[in-house]
Amino acid sequence: MVNQARVVLVACGGGIASSHVVKNRIKDRLEAYGIENVIIKAIPYLKAQILSREAVLYVNLSPNDGINYACPVMSGIPFLTGFGIEAAMEELKAHLEHHPPKA
């Protein structure tokens, strides 16, 4: 039986540059920790609210906008700058542990 992957959204203004950098940094760290069944999607900021319905976490690279999302939101700035990246990774792992893959 295959586990259903969890979706993590990463969004910046256009979903092109910064979100892909952060996506790859998260992907590499998840692989290093042996965490599987996670799909990380780099998306444009304007699609985040709708796509948050299918996600377990939204990693936001934009300023806090006051919009309500269907999943928890965390800052992606530590993944972009490298400052505070370990604490951010622990936060991300905690969200994933709270939402294990569905069988």
RAQUI-V384773 format. One line per field, one symbol per residue. phi: phi as a letter, one per 20 degrees, with the letter a starting at -180 (. if undefined). psi: psi as a letter, one per 20 degrees, with the letter a starting at -180 (. if undefined). burial: I if it has 9 or more other ideal C-beta (glycine too) atoms within 8 Angstrom, else O. A space follows every 50 residues. Layout:
# RAQUI-V384773
phi: ???
psi: ???
burial: ???
This chain:
# RAQUI-V384773
phi: .efffeddecccgdmdefffffgfffgfffffemedlcdddecfgfefff fffddeadedddfgdmfedfcfccfeggffenenffffffffffffffcf gef
psi: ppqpqqppqppagikffghhggghgggghgghikpalppppprqhiiggg iihjqiqoopjrqpijqpqirqpqpighhghiojhghhhggghgghhhmq qp.
burial: OOOOOIIIIIIIOOIIOIIIIIIOIIIOIIOOOOIOOIOIIIIIIOIIIO IIOOIIIIIIIOOOOOOOIOIOOIOIOIIIOOOOIOOIIOIIIOIIOOOO IOO
